[in-house]
Amino acid sequence: MNQPFSDRPLRLGTRASPLAMRQAEMARDALLAAHGWSADAIELVPMVASGDKIQDRALAEVGGKALWTRELDRALADGDIDLSVHSMKDVETIRPTRFGIAAMLPRADVRDRLVGASSIDALPHGATIGTSSPRRSAQLLRLRPDLKLTLLRGNVGTRLGKIAAGDADATLLAAAGLDRLGMHDTGHAIPLDIMLPAPSQGAVGLEVRADDAHVRALVCAVDDQATRRCVEAERALLAALGGDCRSPIAALATIEADGAMRLRGEIYAMDGSDVVRTDALISDALTPAVLAHDMLDRAAPAVRRLFAG
Ligand SMILES: NCc1[nH]cc(CCC(=O)O)c1CC(=O)O
């Protein structure tokens, strides 16, 4: 088959931010290559998400991850687009059952990068860090209680501009986003043993209507199974914790040399004063949900009350 439909291109919906557009192009290129289609077989449909219109308040205050997916969801449900491309990190753990993630692209660098200093240790005493992420705030305060946190929102480019303008001394950004925007030399990667990423960081997902077997089959061709397994485990941990984008939670699953899956997770008190960690090989008995419940059992009240699990 040398085209997705006999009479029209495949319509791929995306947020309109530069990073989202770049990720949509990656998804498009992967689909074109997998099927040997010519460029006109796929049409990109950019949509402005409500989350992109709200720049002045903490995202957490105004309604969570649905802000990033609402417009795309409506277009997908209505058939205006055939699939939507998401940063998996921004996708709610519980999605409408009428949709399904049919593929994940190979995962990028999962680490965070510090922009404005060469390392967390090198930050001056009392430095101001701009972020809107409860996870990054808690992790930074855990390492450096002297740091001041200030809200920094907007697209990657906007945030970098605010650092350059002196709104804060430094910020943390996902290496994946910087790399995809061609900013390979921006910032300094924080080692994973110092800072664990957000669940799903660095993964791009392609979502389809669950009842659309034709598009699902087309999209499955670009699925990276190792990425999918790992991201599903991280999302299962997040779901069992009852966490959302307001919860200070980090998680990373990796496939070990022998094929076993290692899952690391951390939940924090908002001010970093407390942390509960897990680091285990996943098995039939030791599932992400079991690890989540064990973490909550061990958590002090200040941590546990942040989670609904
Ligand atoms: N919440 C915004 C967001 N969603 C996905 C990424 C980066 C790309 C990724 O993690 O896959 C970013 C920016 C950031 O955290 O620096």
The ligand as a Gaussian input file, in Angstrom:
#p B3LYP/6-31G(d) Opt

LIG

0 1
 N        5.995000      19.867000      30.365000
 C        6.521000      20.402000      29.146000
 C        7.302000      19.399000      28.399000
 N        6.740000      18.268000      27.943000
 C        7.705000      17.526000      27.317000
 C        8.886000      18.240000      27.391000
 C       10.182000      17.827000      26.850000
 C       10.184000      16.603000      25.989000
 C       10.024000      15.315000      26.721000
 O       10.198000      15.208000      27.944000
 O        9.724000      14.311000      26.020000
 C        8.626000      19.445000      28.053000
 C        9.584000      20.535000      28.341000
 C       10.501000      20.259000      29.510000
 O       10.129000      19.578000      30.475000
 O       11.639000      20.760000      29.471000

